[in-house]
Amino acid sequence: MNTLLSESAPSPSEGSGEPDEVTVLTIRGGRPLRGRVDVKGAKNLATKAMVAALLGESASVLRDVPEISDVQVVRSLLEVHGVTVEDDGEGVLRLDPSGAVSAHMEEIDAHAGASRIPILFCGPLLHLLGQAFIPDLGGCRIGDRPIDFHLDALRAFGAIVDKLPSGIRLSAPDGLHGANIELPYPSVGATEQVLLTAVRAKGTTELRNAAIEPEIMDLIAVLQKMGAIISYEPNRVIFIEGVESLRGYDHRCIFDRNEAASWACAALATDGDIFVAGAKQQEMLTFLNVFRKAGGDFDIAEDGIRFRRGGALKPVVVETDVHPGFMTDWQQPLIVALTQAEGVSTVHETVYENRLGFTQALNKMGADIVVHPEGIASPDRRVPRRALEQAAVITGPTPLHGADVVVPDLRGGYSYVIAALAAEGESIIRNVDIIRRGYEKLFDKLAALGADFSVAG
């Protein structure tokens, strides 16, 4: 029997950005997931488009916004800065920045919680108010995520950066100007920072080694609707011509390809059959290729993609990379499915230096996963090796059994849910609200797919 908590509003922990240590998900596994789930807008676009609304001189409308805690954090941060946010309850937000004001650092810190989103407020707030404050940044515990790329970019635009015990204060007494910036790594966050800052800086900005993820392209579309002039070349170069003013936008978010891939891996791991409504082929080409190589099958429809097994699961070798490579957010749920593949699979994690720690809990559940903390060299590697990379070697198939585990981060936590659904017996998963940072109506969707679970807390 499924016992559901209301998901019409975030829990207190979601509003603060902190995990809720009371919420516990109990899953009785061993049954395939079958049915339909709907995915809405991408977490990695919706939250950034909400920040972009600060740049407009009129109200913006954002559609297909998911009901997740990260959206609630950004909404709270916008509201403490005087932005009026109206929610129609159907995934449409109206954001009016006409009353934007400076916020006290204590308010920003309180509402930011563990989120890293405040760093992206800097450019818009510097344009709007001439100053910005960043509290100590949190986020998922998946390794070092330095903000040096962000701060260096902001300095290049003319911002003055002062480090304080409570965080970082930025000012721009002379305004911001265009800059020539080359990122050491095609960081998504740093690329977003440059875009949100350059569109109203005086002069032209040239950004080299930029990230080109679909969510970045969608953010560029949002900014162009607002009146920005942005062009990009195939060699990761983006040009932004600053303009004096921007207007509001009306935009529908790109779908969440991370959530779509997560449900696809759930179908693979549980021998299920899941139709992911809203998923689109173009943005998932790389994932779909790996999914098929691993023994999965899929049908592309106009309104979504159906995922299921196509036979016995097969071992694969995967290297995570920036777009158009295999996303780092896709490897955790895939690893769960690979525990049931016939043979040895290898996943090279090249984006984050500590994103394989979640495999310890999978081993507790019966998996055979060995993590190589310095990665594995191979003549067949296509992605250049990085000093921080790791590798996971998964030997299967191994039957999974229930266990008591604690969610460490967003994607790793969802992987625990998949493992528990595929395992025999009962599993207890703690700190579930961390998962709800990026998965809308998680419990409702599990119920719709026939999962046997209960929620306490």
Helices and strands as residue ranges (DSSP letters): H 12-16, E 24-28, E 34-38, H 43-52, G 53-55, E 60-63, H 69-80, E 84-87, E 93-96, H 105-112, G 117-121, H 122-129, E 131-135, H 148-156, E 160-164, E 167-171, E 180-182, H 188-198, E 204-208, H 214-225, E 229-233, E 237-241, E 250-252, H 257-270, E 273-277, G 282-284, H 285-293, E 296-301, E 304-309, E 317-319, H 328-338, E 343-349, H 359-364, E 368-372, E 390-396, E 404-406, H 410-422, E 426-430, G 432-437, H 442-448, E 452-456
